[in-house]
Amino acid sequence: MSIKEIIKIIFSIFDIRSFKIISRQKIILGIIFIVALSLLLYQSLLSVQLVRAKALEFRLLSQERLIAYQRKVIRDPQLLIDKIEKTKNKLAGLEKRFIPEQRLTKFFDDLKGLASNTDNRLLSLDIMPAINNGTYEKLPFIISLRGYYVDIVSFLNKLEGYPRLIDIKDIKIQPVGVAERSSEIMMSLEAGAFAIKD
């Protein structure tokens, strides 16, 4: 029985002008269909209400924690001073990992050197325009290498331990063509380097 037929049956149940004799099975089927729809609607409304209640609970809990912390700070202002100092130290530590703007060329030369030092062949290094973020900028780049699995992994490990901050977005790895009968692989790495302005 199609959905169209079921809907016709449901409408015919509530149609007083209709004098058609409806079988007991069709009536039961219509009632089950209506109950199922009602339950689905109720469940979706209940889910929305639960999400709203959770969000409200989280907001209230956050406000309670904030009020409790404000009371602590009023009693002992040194807590806030210490927190500000810790944040400053974290930011200063992060800033040290940014590349000074005048040393960006050296960074990309280092990247090329890292590729050859790990026995990989540099296929390309594309540097995109810088994204300005106020006091610093992010310089997106894509580096493509060809080498054996061990050499590619070695490159990634050394890049991970690089003393400067690098944000890796995407890594694509694919085998070199079957026609070449080589066990080498090609890797394309999309990332961004953070440079601090002078």
C-alpha positions as a Python dict, from the first residue, in 0.01 Angstrom:
ca = {
    (1, 'M'): (0, 0, 0),
    (2, 'S'): (143, 338, -101),
    (3, 'I'): (163, 654, 114),
    (4, 'K'): (-88, 822, -119),
    (5, 'E'): (-342, 546, -47),
    (6, 'I'): (-280, 572, 329),
    (7, 'I'): (-338, 951, 320),
    (8, 'K'): (-662, 899, 121),
    (9, 'I'): (-778, 650, 387),
    (10, 'I'): (-699, 896, 669),
    (11, 'F'): (-895, 1174, 495),
    (12, 'S'): (-1184, 940, 423),
    (13, 'I'): (-1205, 846, 796),
    (14, 'F'): (-1270, 1211, 888),
    (15, 'D'): (-1494, 1284, 588),
    (16, 'I'): (-1848, 1277, 732),
    (17, 'R'): (-2008, 1322, 388),
    (18, 'S'): (-1843, 1004, 266),
    (19, 'F'): (-2066, 700, 294),
    (20, 'K'): (-1802, 453, 186),
    (21, 'I'): (-1768, 143, 399),
    (22, 'I'): (-1416, 141, 541),
    (23, 'S'): (-1267, -187, 646),
    (24, 'R'): (-1147, -231, 1004),
    (25, 'Q'): (-787, -289, 882),
    (26, 'K'): (-781, 43, 699),
    (27, 'I'): (-909, 229, 1007),
    (28, 'I'): (-648, 66, 1232),
    (29, 'L'): (-376, 143, 978),
    (30, 'G'): (-488, 508, 963),
    (31, 'I'): (-488, 539, 1344),
    (32, 'I'): (-141, 380, 1370),
    (33, 'F'): (-13, 623, 1106),
    (34, 'I'): (-154, 926, 1293),
    (35, 'V'): (-13, 804, 1627),
    (36, 'A'): (329, 745, 1469),
    (37, 'L'): (333, 1097, 1320),
    (38, 'S'): (228, 1245, 1656),
    (39, 'L'): (506, 1056, 1837),
    (40, 'L'): (768, 1172, 1585),
    (41, 'L'): (654, 1533, 1621),
    (42, 'Y'): (652, 1504, 2001),
    (43, 'Q'): (1002, 1353, 2000),
    (44, 'S'): (1145, 1631, 1781),
    (45, 'L'): (984, 1900, 2001),
    (46, 'L'): (1119, 1726, 2311),
    (47, 'S'): (1470, 1714, 2159),
    (48, 'V'): (1460, 2089, 2088),
    (49, 'Q'): (1347, 2158, 2445),
    (50, 'L'): (1624, 1936, 2587),
    (51, 'V'): (1889, 2122, 2384),
    (52, 'R'): (1753, 2457, 2505),
    (53, 'A'): (1748, 2334, 2866),
    (54, 'K'): (2109, 2209, 2836),
    (55, 'A'): (2222, 2545, 2691),
    (56, 'L'): (2044, 2734, 2972),
    (57, 'E'): (2198, 2502, 3234),
    (58, 'F'): (2545, 2558, 3087),
    (59, 'R'): (2494, 2938, 3083),
    (60, 'L'): (2375, 2940, 3446),
    (61, 'L'): (2668, 2721, 3554),
    (62, 'S'): (2913, 2951, 3372),
    (63, 'Q'): (2759, 3256, 3543),
    (64, 'E'): (2782, 3086, 3883),
    (65, 'R'): (3150, 3006, 3827),
    (66, 'L'): (3218, 3362, 3710),
    (67, 'I'): (3043, 3508, 4018),
    (68, 'A'): (3239, 3271, 4247),
    (69, 'Y'): (3567, 3374, 4077),
    (70, 'Q'): (3475, 3745, 4104),
    (71, 'R'): (3417, 3699, 4479),
    (72, 'K'): (3761, 3531, 4511),
    (73, 'V'): (3926, 3817, 4320),
    (74, 'I'): (3756, 4078, 4542),
    (75, 'R'): (3894, 3897, 4850),
    (76, 'D'): (4238, 3841, 4697),
    (77, 'P'): (4322, 4076, 4400),
    (78, 'Q'): (4661, 3901, 4357),
    (79, 'L'): (4477, 3607, 4190),
    (80, 'L'): (4382, 3826, 3896),
    (81, 'I'): (4730, 3982, 3873),
    (82, 'D'): (4885, 3632, 3869),
    (83, 'K'): (4642, 3519, 3598),
    (84, 'I'): (4725, 3824, 3382),
    (85, 'E'): (5099, 3756, 3424),
    (86, 'K'): (5055, 3388, 3327),
    (87, 'T'): (4862, 3492, 3015),
    (88, 'K'): (5134, 3745, 2926),
    (89, 'N'): (5402, 3477, 2967),
    (90, 'K'): (5206, 3234, 2747),
    (91, 'L'): (5165, 3497, 2476),
    (92, 'A'): (5534, 3592, 2498),
    (93, 'G'): (5629, 3223, 2467),
    (94, 'L'): (5402, 3187, 2164),
    (95, 'E'): (5540, 3506, 2010),
    (96, 'K'): (5895, 3367, 2030),
    (97, 'R'): (5781, 3084, 1801),
    (98, 'F'): (5659, 3330, 1538),
    (99, 'I'): (5897, 3398, 1251),
    (100, 'P'): (6029, 3756, 1232),
    (101, 'E'): (5904, 3910, 906),
    (102, 'Q'): (6254, 3974, 768),
    (103, 'R'): (6345, 3604, 819),
    (104, 'L'): (6060, 3455, 612),
    (105, 'T'): (6291, 3392, 315),
    (106, 'K'): (6527, 3199, 545),
    (107, 'F'): (6232, 2993, 675),
    (108, 'F'): (6140, 2878, 322),
    (109, 'D'): (6507, 2806, 245),
    (110, 'D'): (6516, 2596, 565),
    (111, 'L'): (6205, 2412, 445),
    (112, 'K'): (6373, 2329, 114),
    (113, 'G'): (6687, 2219, 302),
    (114, 'L'): (6474, 1999, 530),
    (115, 'A'): (6331, 1825, 222),
    (116, 'S'): (6677, 1744, 78),
    (117, 'N'): (6824, 1652, 422),
    (118, 'T'): (6557, 1385, 462),
    (119, 'D'): (6637, 1241, 113),
    (120, 'N'): (6318, 1372, -47),
    (121, 'R'): (6294, 1548, -382),
    (122, 'L'): (6124, 1890, -373),
    (123, 'L'): (5862, 1903, -649),
    (124, 'S'): (5723, 2249, -569),
    (125, 'L'): (5688, 2514, -300),
    (126, 'D'): (5401, 2756, -359),
    (127, 'I'): (5372, 3054, -125),
    (128, 'M'): (5030, 3225, -111),
    (129, 'P'): (4963, 3591, -20),
    (130, 'A'): (4988, 3667, 353),
    (131, 'I'): (4674, 3688, 567),
    (132, 'N'): (4697, 3993, 793),
    (133, 'N'): (4594, 3946, 1158),
    (134, 'G'): (4696, 4277, 1316),
    (135, 'T'): (5033, 4236, 1488),
    (136, 'Y'): (5112, 3916, 1301),
    (137, 'E'): (5036, 3757, 966),
    (138, 'K'): (4981, 3403, 848),
    (139, 'L'): (5164, 3297, 535),
    (140, 'P'): (4995, 2996, 369),
    (141, 'F'): (5210, 2764, 159),
    (142, 'I'): (5192, 2427, -18),
    (143, 'I'): (5501, 2207, -38),
    (144, 'S'): (5509, 1897, -260),
    (145, 'L'): (5772, 1624, -216),
    (146, 'R'): (5858, 1291, -370),
    (147, 'G'): (6038, 1020, -175),
    (148, 'Y'): (6017, 685, 1),
    (149, 'Y'): (5770, 637, 288),
    (150, 'V'): (6047, 647, 555),
    (151, 'D'): (6187, 971, 412),
    (152, 'I'): (5846, 1141, 398),
    (153, 'V'): (5779, 1039, 761),
    (154, 'S'): (6124, 1171, 859),
    (155, 'F'): (6041, 1507, 693),
    (156, 'L'): (5708, 1530, 880),
    (157, 'N'): (5871, 1442, 1215),
    (158, 'K'): (6138, 1710, 1169),
    (159, 'L'): (5876, 1963, 1061),
    (160, 'E'): (5673, 1882, 1373),
    (161, 'G'): (5979, 1951, 1591),
    (162, 'Y'): (6061, 2274, 1404),
    (163, 'P'): (6122, 2560, 1653),
    (164, 'R'): (5880, 2791, 1472),
    (165, 'L'): (5500, 2777, 1478),
    (166, 'I'): (5349, 2601, 1173),
    (167, 'D'): (4979, 2532, 1126),
    (168, 'I'): (4927, 2220, 912),
    (169, 'K'): (4591, 2221, 731),
    (170, 'D'): (4601, 1923, 497),
    (171, 'I'): (4829, 1639, 384),
    (172, 'K'): (4768, 1445, 62),
    (173, 'I'): (4972, 1134, -15),
    (174, 'Q'): (4955, 930, -336),
    (175, 'P'): (5174, 668, -501),
    (176, 'V'): (5396, 755, -796),
    (177, 'G'): (5248, 621, -1124),
    (178, 'V'): (5233, 243, -1175),
    (179, 'A'): (5410, 287, -1511),
    (180, 'E'): (5724, 404, -1329),
    (181, 'R'): (5730, 86, -1114),
    (182, 'S'): (5859, 283, -818),
    (183, 'S'): (5774, 239, -449),
    (184, 'E'): (5814, 615, -398),
    (185, 'I'): (5521, 831, -293),
    (186, 'M'): (5426, 1193, -351),
    (187, 'M'): (5314, 1416, -66),
    (188, 'S'): (5146, 1754, -83),
    (189, 'L'): (5133, 1946, 246),
    (190, 'E'): (4920, 2257, 293),
    (191, 'A'): (5023, 2468, 591),
    (192, 'G'): (5075, 2820, 720),
    (193, 'A'): (5367, 2993, 892),
    (194, 'F'): (5307, 3271, 1147),
    (195, 'A'): (5519, 3583, 1104),
    (196, 'I'): (5536, 3868, 1353),
    (197, 'K'): (5555, 4218, 1211),
    (198, 'D'): (5838, 4455, 1300),
}
